[in-house]
């Protein structure tokens, strides 16, 4: 893992919150259901239920209060966590927001000493590898998907 100081968000411009009251649910739903490959077409009611049942991280502009990033963690708080729905608004990309967001999530989960944190990604392996995530053995994990 790299030095945490390299992943600090410009605290004068942005803040990260774990308060679900800070989540701009309409923006998050729009990002995920319209712009992500993993949640395309997800219903707003499903997204809201997922937010309510998860540990959420919002990156917010201090001046405007506008949400520019989001991540969600599904966890039992003791044995595992699944990092999902990581997204940075297109207008805010290129400023280290995604890296700082993942750093904050990892620090938060490290403080809980969870033995297993997982995620799935099709295109951001390099980002997550910087935080100690490793590619797992193909075929080890299974899923049951409702179609």
C-alpha positions, 0 to 999 in steps of 0.5 A, spaced: 500 500 500 502 506 498 503 512 503 496 515 505 498 522 505 498 521 497 491 520 497 488 525 501 482 529 498 483 537 498 479 538 504 478 546 503 474 543 497 471 537 498 469 532 504 467 525 505 461 523 509 458 517 511 452 520 513 446 517 509 443 523 509 448 527 505 447 522 499 444 525 493 440 519 492 437 522 485 444 523 483 447 517 485 441 513 482 442 517 475 450 515 475 449 508 477 443 506 473 445 510 466 452 511 466 455 504 470 456 498 467 454 494 473 448 497 475 445 499 468 437 500 469 437 499 476 430 502 479 431 508 484 427 504 489 432 498 489 438 503 489 434 507 495 434 500 499 441 499 498 443 505 500 439 504 506 442 497 508 449 499 507 455 503 509 455 509 504 461 514 503 459 521 499 464 526 496 461 533 497 464 539 494 464 544 500 462 550 497 456 548 493 454 541 497 454 538 490 455 530 491 461 528 486 463 521 488 460 515 492 461 508 494 457 503 498 460 498 502 455 491 504 458 488 511 456 485 517 461 489 521 465 483 523 467 478 518 467 481 511 465 487 507 464 488 499 466 494 496 461 496 491 458 502 487 464 506 487 463 512 482 465 519 481 461 524 477 464 525 470 465 533 471 469 531 477 474 526 474 482 527 474 482 530 481 484 524 485 477 524 488 476 516 486 483 515 489 481 519 495 475 515 496 477 508 496 483 510 501 477 513 506 473 506 505 479 502 506 482 506 512 475 506 515 474 498 514 481 497 516 479 500 523 474 495 524 479 489 522 475 486 518 479 479 515 476 480 508 474 485 504 472 484 496 470 487 490 468 486 483 471 490 477 472 490 470 476 496 469 479 499 475 484 493 477 490 498 478 486 503 482 484 497 487 491 494 487 494 500 490 490 499 496 492 492 497 487 488 493 489 482 489 486 479 483 483 472 486 483 465 483 478 465 477 473 460 479 473 461 486 467 465 487 460 463 485 454 467 484 447 466 483 443 471 479 436 472 478 434 473 471 
